[in-house]
Amino acid sequence: MAAADQTDFFAPDAPAPDWPAAAKPAHQPLAARMRPRLLAEVVGQDHLLRAGSLLPRLVAQNRFGSLLFYGPPGCGKTSIAEAIAHETKSRFVRVNAVMSNVAELREILAAARRQPAAGTILFIDELHRFNKSQQDLLLPDVEEGTVRLIGATTHNPGFYVNPPLLSRSHLFRLEPLPAAAVAGVLRAALTDRERGLGARGVTAPDALLADLAVLCDGDLRRALNALEVLVLGLADGAALTPADLEVFARERRIRYDADEDEHYDTISAFIKSCRGSDPDAAMYWLAKMLAGGEDPRFIARRLVILASEDVGLADPQALPLAVAAHHACDFIGLPEAELTLAHATLYIATAPKSNSATLALGEAHRVLKEEPVQPVPKPLRDKTGTASKQNQHGKGYRYSHDYPENISGQDYLEKPLALYTPKTAGWEAKIADRLARWRDLKAQLKGKSGPA
């Protein structure tokens, strides 16, 4: 089978290989050769693997069920799965969801049923790629314990894993690796003569390895592959220099995948930075989105929403400016549209904030949902048409322009409500003063008759 590796790493009738002492074939990529062999060798995931944490305890007792590892590329999901299989001496079957299918899954599960004592761990990389029927096929064997599933995904399992499968699994979120952790592994790979590049005798200063780690954005596999390319391009015994690293710096790719978690997390940070009036943070997240290839119109749409949701009446110019930015993105295009987005982002981030429109609309929806719907008062109803005139629709309406400041003293609800509470920031402070003055004027006019 091309898509699944069904090597019985720890078959019950054979001794387990001594992985910590075993060297992997030299033709394998450096990232594969340097893969951790024990949980204790995994770096950068201390929140999951520190002594006494849940996952190491479950593995030590070999009493875990199905596990889901969720995190960005190169953070250690596969490494942890293989280390668990090694430490529990389980039969390890690896499947890549991109290449697998239902027929292959049926065969794997049937083989696991024939070897119940082997304690099969079925590792499915990119589990989010499996459709509903493929995920459902796993349920009976996961439920019975025929296989223990370890799924790895870069996507939020809450959106991509079927609820029945998710409910039967322990979910663990892995974080991008800190640059210091990545640099430490790079140093080990550079000096390890058995699995790494130590036989080449190439040297590198710590600062250069730290820079390479930063360029790889917490992706250890990418960092190791980059180091291997750099070292293989040098003579034995040479020294890596900053000039050797320049090509990677020029071609640095920001980890930012449309329709994946990085997309949603970054736009969320952008929105919250604008709302929190931090123009520096807002510009950083804007630049990250643009460098990652985000659609500028998507960013502009979020700015239009922010202009009403979070700036509102505190600065009424925010909405037309954001709408203008959206139109500009359409007819200017990148790269010049980046300037327009920067303009609009800074305006909204530095504008006074008010969510009074959001709160007022929410309160209106609440009243409509929880209280009887009010009829339109007769003076406010349309009076065109014979039936309307016969029913005296519009009678008693006071034309606002006939009164000082357009305040007639008339009510526009049968049961008056207080839904809008102005804030005191920016332009809205003037609105608050105006409304207070109108309330006083209305109270003075209350009950007085006016022109119909």
C-alpha positions as CSV (number, residue, x, y, z in Angstrom):
1,M,0.0,0.0,0.0
2,A,1.4,3.4,-1.0
3,A,-0.7,5.5,1.3
4,A,-0.2,3.6,4.6
5,D,2.9,2.4,6.4
6,Q,1.8,-0.7,8.2
7,T,5.2,-1.9,9.5
8,D,4.7,-3.7,12.8
9,F,7.2,-1.6,14.7
10,F,6.3,-3.5,17.9
11,A,4.7,-6.8,16.9
12,P,4.0,-9.0,20.0
13,D,6.1,-11.9,18.7
14,A,9.2,-9.7,18.0
15,P,11.4,-7.6,20.3
16,A,11.0,-3.8,19.9
17,P,13.9,-2.2,18.0
18,D,16.2,-0.1,20.1
19,W,15.2,3.2,18.6
20,P,17.3,5.4,20.8
21,A,20.4,3.7,19.6
22,A,19.3,3.0,16.0
23,A,20.4,5.3,13.2
24,K,17.9,6.1,10.4
25,P,19.0,5.8,6.8
26,A,21.2,8.6,5.6
27,H,19.1,9.2,2.5
28,Q,16.2,10.3,4.7
29,P,15.7,14.1,5.1
30,L,17.3,15.5,8.1
31,A,13.9,16.3,9.7
32,A,13.0,12.6,9.5
33,R,16.4,11.5,10.9
34,M,16.3,13.9,13.8
35,R,12.7,13.0,14.8
36,P,12.4,12.5,18.6
37,R,12.3,8.9,19.7
38,L,10.8,9.5,23.1
39,L,8.3,12.0,24.5
40,A,11.1,13.4,26.7
41,E,13.0,14.4,23.5
42,V,10.1,16.5,22.1
43,V,10.9,20.2,22.5
44,G,8.7,23.3,22.8
45,Q,5.5,21.7,24.0
46,D,6.0,21.9,27.7
47,H,2.4,22.8,28.3
48,L,1.5,19.2,27.2
49,L,4.6,17.2,28.1
50,R,6.1,18.5,31.3
51,A,6.4,16.0,34.1
52,G,3.0,15.2,35.7
53,S,0.9,16.5,32.8
54,L,-2.0,14.5,31.6
55,L,-0.5,13.1,28.3
56,P,2.7,11.7,29.7
57,R,0.8,10.1,32.6
58,L,-1.6,8.4,30.1
59,V,1.3,7.2,28.0
60,A,3.2,5.9,31.0
61,Q,0.3,3.9,32.1
62,N,-0.7,2.9,28.5
63,R,-4.2,3.8,29.4
64,F,-5.1,6.4,26.7
65,G,-7.8,6.1,24.1
66,S,-8.0,8.1,20.9
67,L,-6.0,11.3,20.7
68,L,-6.3,14.4,18.4
69,F,-3.2,16.6,18.0
70,Y,-4.1,20.0,16.6
71,G,-1.5,22.6,15.7
72,P,0.5,24.3,12.9
73,P,2.9,22.5,10.6
74,G,6.2,21.4,12.0
75,C,5.3,21.6,15.7
76,G,5.7,17.9,16.6
77,K,2.4,16.2,16.0
78,T,3.8,13.2,14.1
79,S,6.8,13.0,16.4
80,I,4.7,12.7,19.5
81,A,2.5,10.0,17.8
82,E,5.6,8.0,17.0
83,A,7.1,8.4,20.4
84,I,3.9,7.2,22.0
85,A,3.9,4.1,19.8
86,H,7.5,3.4,20.8
87,E,7.0,3.9,24.5
88,T,3.9,1.8,24.6
89,K,5.4,-0.9,22.3
90,S,2.3,-0.7,20.0
91,R,1.8,-1.7,16.4
92,F,2.0,1.6,14.5
93,V,0.1,2.2,11.2
94,R,0.5,5.5,9.6
95,V,-2.0,6.9,7.0
96,N,-2.0,10.2,5.1
97,A,-5.6,11.3,4.7
98,V,-4.8,13.0,1.4
99,M,-3.9,9.6,-0.3
100,S,-6.1,7.2,1.6
101,N,-9.6,5.9,0.8
102,V,-12.4,3.8,2.3
103,A,-11.1,0.5,0.9
104,E,-7.7,1.0,2.5
105,L,-9.2,1.9,5.8
106,R,-11.4,-1.2,5.8
107,E,-8.3,-3.3,5.2
108,I,-6.3,-1.6,8.0
109,L,-9.1,-2.0,10.5
110,A,-9.6,-5.7,9.5
111,A,-5.9,-6.3,10.1
112,A,-6.2,-4.7,13.5
113,R,-9.1,-7.0,14.4
114,R,-6.9,-10.0,13.6
115,Q,-4.2,-8.8,15.9
116,P,-6.0,-7.6,19.1
117,A,-2.9,-8.2,21.3
118,A,-0.7,-5.9,19.1
119,G,-2.5,-2.8,20.4
120,T,-2.7,-1.1,17.1
121,I,-2.2,2.7,17.0
122,L,-3.7,4.1,13.8
123,F,-2.0,7.5,13.1
124,I,-3.9,9.6,10.5
125,D,-2.0,12.6,9.3
126,E,-4.2,15.5,8.0
127,L,-7.3,14.0,9.5
128,H,-9.3,17.0,8.4
129,R,-9.0,15.7,4.8
130,F,-11.2,12.7,5.6
131,N,-14.8,13.2,4.6
132,K,-17.7,12.3,6.9
133,S,-18.1,8.7,5.6
134,Q,-14.4,8.0,6.1
135,Q,-14.5,9.4,9.6
136,D,-17.7,7.5,10.4
137,L,-16.0,4.3,9.3
138,L,-13.5,4.6,12.1
139,L,-16.2,4.9,14.8
140,P,-17.0,1.2,15.6
141,D,-13.3,0.2,15.9
142,V,-12.4,3.3,17.9
143,E,-15.4,2.6,20.2
144,E,-14.4,-1.0,20.7
145,G,-10.8,-0.2,21.2
146,T,-9.7,-2.3,18.2
147,V,-7.5,0.6,17.2
148,R,-6.4,3.7,19.1
149,L,-6.7,6.6,16.8
150,I,-4.1,9.4,16.8
151,G,-5.2,12.1,14.5
152,A,-3.1,15.1,13.5
153,T,-4.6,18.2,11.9
154,T,-3.7,21.8,11.2
155,H,-7.4,22.7,11.2
156,N,-9.7,23.4,14.1
157,P,-11.2,19.9,14.9
158,G,-14.4,21.5,16.0
159,F,-15.1,22.4,12.4
160,Y,-13.5,19.5,10.5
161,V,-13.9,16.4,12.8
162,N,-17.3,14.7,13.1
163,P,-18.8,15.3,16.6
164,P,-19.1,11.5,17.4
165,L,-15.4,11.0,16.7
166,L,-14.4,14.2,18.5
167,S,-16.4,13.2,21.6
168,R,-14.4,9.9,21.7
169,S,-11.0,11.5,21.6
170,H,-8.8,13.6,23.9
171,L,-7.9,16.9,22.1
172,F,-4.5,18.4,22.6
173,R,-3.5,21.7,21.0
174,L,0.2,22.2,20.1
175,E,1.7,25.6,19.7
176,P,4.3,26.9,17.2
177,L,7.7,26.1,18.6
178,P,9.7,29.0,20.2
179,A,12.6,30.1,18.2
180,A,15.0,29.1,21.1
181,A,13.7,25.5,21.0
182,V,14.1,25.4,17.2
183,A,17.7,26.8,17.4
184,G,18.6,24.2,20.0
185,V,17.5,21.3,17.7
186,L,19.4,22.9,14.8
187,R,22.5,23.0,17.0
188,A,22.0,19.3,17.9
189,A,21.5,18.4,14.2
190,L,24.6,20.2,13.2
191,T,26.8,18.3,15.6
192,D,25.1,14.9,15.7
193,R,27.4,12.5,13.7
194,E,24.9,9.6,13.9
195,R,21.6,11.0,12.7
196,G,22.5,14.6,11.9
197,L,25.1,16.5,9.9
198,G,28.0,16.2,12.3
199,A,30.1,14.1,9.9
200,R,30.3,17.2,7.6
201,G,32.1,19.2,10.2
202,V,30.3,22.4,9.3
203,T,30.1,25.1,12.0
204,A,27.7,27.9,12.6
205,P,27.5,30.6,15.3
206,D,24.5,30.5,17.6
207,A,23.2,33.9,16.3
208,L,22.9,32.5,12.8
209,L,21.0,29.4,14.0
210,A,18.7,31.7,16.0
211,D,18.1,33.8,12.9
212,L,17.3,30.7,10.9
213,A,14.8,29.6,13.6
214,V,13.1,33.0,13.5
215,L,12.8,32.8,9.7
216,C,11.0,29.5,9.9
217,D,8.2,30.7,12.2
218,G,8.1,27.9,14.7
219,D,8.2,25.1,12.0
220,L,10.9,22.8,13.0
221,R,10.7,20.6,10.0
222,R,11.1,23.6,7.7
223,A,14.1,24.8,9.8
224,L,15.9,21.4,9.6
225,N,15.3,21.1,5.9
226,A,16.7,24.6,5.4
227,L,19.8,23.7,7.5
228,E,20.4,20.6,5.5
229,V,20.3,22.5,2.2
230,L,22.7,25.1,3.6
231,V,25.2,22.5,4.9
232,L,25.1,20.3,1.8
233,G,25.9,23.4,-0.3
234,L,29.2,23.9,1.6
235,A,32.5,22.0,1.7
236,D,33.2,19.8,4.7
237,G,34.6,21.8,7.6
238,A,33.3,25.1,6.3
239,A,31.5,27.7,8.4
240,L,28.0,29.0,7.8
241,T,27.8,32.7,7.4
242,P,25.0,35.3,7.3
243,A,25.5,35.6,3.6
244,D,24.5,31.9,3.2
245,L,21.3,32.7,5.1
246,E,20.4,35.7,2.9
247,V,18.6,33.6,0.3
248,F,16.3,32.2,2.9
249,A,15.7,35.6,4.3
250,R,14.7,37.0,0.9
251,E,12.3,34.1,0.2
252,R,10.8,34.0,3.7
253,R,7.2,32.8,3.6
254,I,4.8,33.9,6.3
255,R,2.8,31.1,7.6
256,Y,-0.7,32.2,6.6
257,D,-3.1,29.8,4.9
258,A,-6.4,31.1,3.6
259,D,-9.5,29.4,5.2
260,E,-7.3,27.9,8.0
261,D,-6.8,28.9,11.6
262,E,-4.0,31.3,10.9
263,H,-6.4,33.3,8.7
264,Y,-9.1,33.5,11.3
265,D,-6.7,34.1,14.2
266,T,-4.9,36.9,12.4
267,I,-8.0,38.8,11.3
268,S,-9.3,38.4,14.9
269,A,-6.1,40.0,16.2
270,F,-6.4,42.8,13.6
271,I,-10.0,43.6,14.6
272,K,-9.2,43.6,18.3
273,S,-6.2,45.8,17.8
274,C,-8.3,48.4,15.9
275,R,-11.0,48.2,18.5
276,G,-8.5,48.6,21.3
277,S,-7.0,51.7,19.7
278,D,-3.5,50.2,19.1
279,P,-2.4,51.5,15.7
280,D,1.0,49.8,15.9
281,A,-0.5,46.3,16.5
282,A,-3.2,46.9,13.9
283,M,-0.5,47.8,11.3
284,Y,1.6,44.7,12.2
285,W,-1.4,42.3,11.7
286,L,-2.4,44.2,8.5
287,A,1.2,43.7,7.1
288,K,1.1,40.0,8.1
289,M,-2.1,39.5,6.2
290,L,-0.9,41.3,3.2
291,A,2.4,39.4,3.2
292,G,0.5,36.1,3.5
293,G,-1.6,36.9,0.4
294,E,-4.9,37.8,2.0
295,D,-7.5,39.3,-0.3
296,P,-7.4,43.1,0.4
297,R,-11.2,43.3,-0.2
298,F,-11.7,40.9,2.8
299,I,-9.6,43.3,5.0
300,A,-11.5,46.3,3.7
301,R,-14.9,44.6,4.4
302,R,-13.8,44.1,8.0
303,L,-12.8,47.8,8.2
304,V,-16.3,48.8,7.0
305,I,-17.8,46.6,9.8
306,L,-15.5,48.1,12.4
307,A,-16.5,51.6,11.4
308,S,-20.1,50.9,12.4
309,E,-19.6,48.3,15.1
310,D,-16.8,49.9,17.1
311,V,-16.4,53.6,16.0
312,G,-20.0,54.4,15.2
313,L,-21.3,57.8,16.1
314,A,-18.1,58.7,18.0
315,D,-16.7,59.6,14.5
316,P,-19.3,59.5,11.8
317,Q,-16.5,60.0,9.1
318,A,-15.1,56.5,9.8
319,L,-17.8,54.7,7.8
320,P,-17.6,56.7,4.6
321,L,-13.8,56.5,4.8
322,A,-13.9,52.7,5.2
323,V,-16.4,52.3,2.3
324,A,-14.1,54.5,0.2
325,A,-11.2,52.2,1.1
326,H,-13.2,49.2,0.0
327,H,-14.0,50.8,-3.4
328,A,-10.3,51.8,-3.8
329,C,-9.2,48.2,-3.3
330,D,-11.5,47.2,-6.2
331,F,-10.3,49.7,-8.7
332,I,-6.6,50.2,-7.6
333,G,-5.6,46.6,-6.7
334,L,-2.4,45.5,-5.1
335,P,0.3,46.6,-4.3
336,E,-1.0,50.3,-4.2
337,A,-4.2,49.3,-2.3
338,E,-2.0,48.4,0.7
339,L,-1.6,52.2,1.2
340,T,-5.3,52.7,1.2
341,L,-5.8,49.9,3.7
342,A,-3.1,51.3,5.9
343,H,-4.8,54.7,5.7
344,A,-8.2,53.3,6.8
345,T,-6.6,51.0,9.4
346,L,-4.8,53.9,11.1
347,Y,-7.9,56.1,11.0
348,I,-10.1,53.5,12.6
349,A,-7.5,52.5,15.2
350,T,-7.0,56.1,16.3
351,A,-10.6,57.2,16.1
352,P,-12.7,57.6,19.3
353,K,-14.8,54.4,19.9
354,S,-18.5,53.8,20.5
355,N,-20.5,50.6,20.2
356,S,-23.7,52.4,21.0
357,A,-25.2,51.4,17.6
358,T,-24.4,47.8,18.3
359,L,-25.9,47.9,21.8
360,A,-29.0,49.8,20.6
361,L,-29.7,47.3,17.8
362,G,-29.2,44.4,20.2
363,E,-31.6,45.9,22.7
364,A,-34.2,46.5,20.1
365,H,-33.9,42.9,18.9
366,R,-34.2,41.7,22.6
367,V,-37.4,43.8,23.2
368,L,-39.0,42.5,19.9
369,K,-38.2,38.9,21.0
370,E,-39.3,39.1,24.6
371,E,-42.2,41.6,24.7
372,P,-45.4,42.0,22.7
373,V,-44.9,43.8,19.3
374,Q,-46.2,47.3,19.5
375,P,-48.7,48.5,16.9
376,V,-47.9,51.6,14.9
377,P,-49.6,54.6,16.6
378,K,-52.5,56.0,14.5
379,P,-50.8,59.4,14.1
380,L,-47.8,57.7,12.5
381,R,-49.7,55.5,10.1
382,D,-49.8,56.1,6.4
383,K,-53.0,58.1,5.5
384,T,-53.1,57.5,1.8
385,G,-56.0,55.5,0.4
386,T,-59.7,55.5,1.2
387,A,-59.5,52.9,3.9
388,S,-56.8,54.7,5.8
389,K,-58.6,58.0,5.7
390,Q,-61.8,56.3,6.9
391,N,-59.9,54.9,9.9
392,Q,-58.4,58.3,10.6
393,H,-54.8,57.1,10.0
394,G,-52.4,60.0,10.4
395,K,-54.8,62.1,12.5
396,G,-53.0,64.0,15.3
397,Y,-49.6,63.8,13.7
398,R,-47.4,66.8,14.6
399,Y,-45.1,67.9,11.8
400,S,-41.7,68.2,13.4
401,H,-40.5,71.1,11.3
402,D,-43.3,73.3,12.7
403,Y,-41.6,73.2,16.1
404,P,-38.4,74.7,17.6
405,E,-35.4,72.3,17.0
406,N,-37.9,70.0,15.2
407,I,-39.1,68.6,18.6
408,S,-42.9,68.4,18.7
409,G,-43.4,66.6,22.0
410,Q,-45.0,63.7,20.3
411,D,-44.3,60.0,21.1
412,Y,-43.4,57.7,18.3
413,L,-44.1,54.5,20.2
414,E,-47.2,53.6,22.2
415,K,-45.0,52.5,25.0
416,P,-41.8,54.6,24.9
417,L,-38.5,52.6,25.2
418,A,-34.9,53.6,26.0
419,L,-32.8,51.5,23.6
420,Y,-30.0,53.9,22.6
421,T,-27.5,55.2,25.2
422,P,-24.9,57.6,23.7
423,K,-21.3,57.2,24.8
424,T,-19.2,60.2,25.8
425,A,-16.4,59.8,23.3
426,G,-15.7,62.0,20.3
427,W,-18.7,63.3,18.3
428,E,-21.1,61.3,20.3
429,A,-20.6,63.4,23.3
430,K,-22.3,66.2,21.4
431,I,-25.1,63.8,20.5
432,A,-25.6,63.0,24.2
433,D,-25.9,66.7,25.0
434,R,-28.3,67.3,22.2
435,L,-30.6,64.4,23.2
436,A,-30.6,65.6,26.8
437,R,-31.7,69.0,25.7
438,W,-34.4,67.5,23.4
439,R,-35.7,65.4,26.3
440,D,-36.2,68.5,28.4
441,L,-37.9,70.3,25.5
442,K,-40.2,67.4,24.8
443,A,-41.2,67.2,28.4
444,Q,-42.2,70.9,28.3
445,L,-44.3,70.3,25.1
446,K,-45.8,67.0,26.3
447,G,-49.6,67.2,26.2
448,K,-49.7,70.4,24.2
449,S,-51.7,70.3,21.0
450,G,-50.0,71.0,17.6
451,P,-51.0,71.2,14.0
452,A,-52.3,68.0,12.5
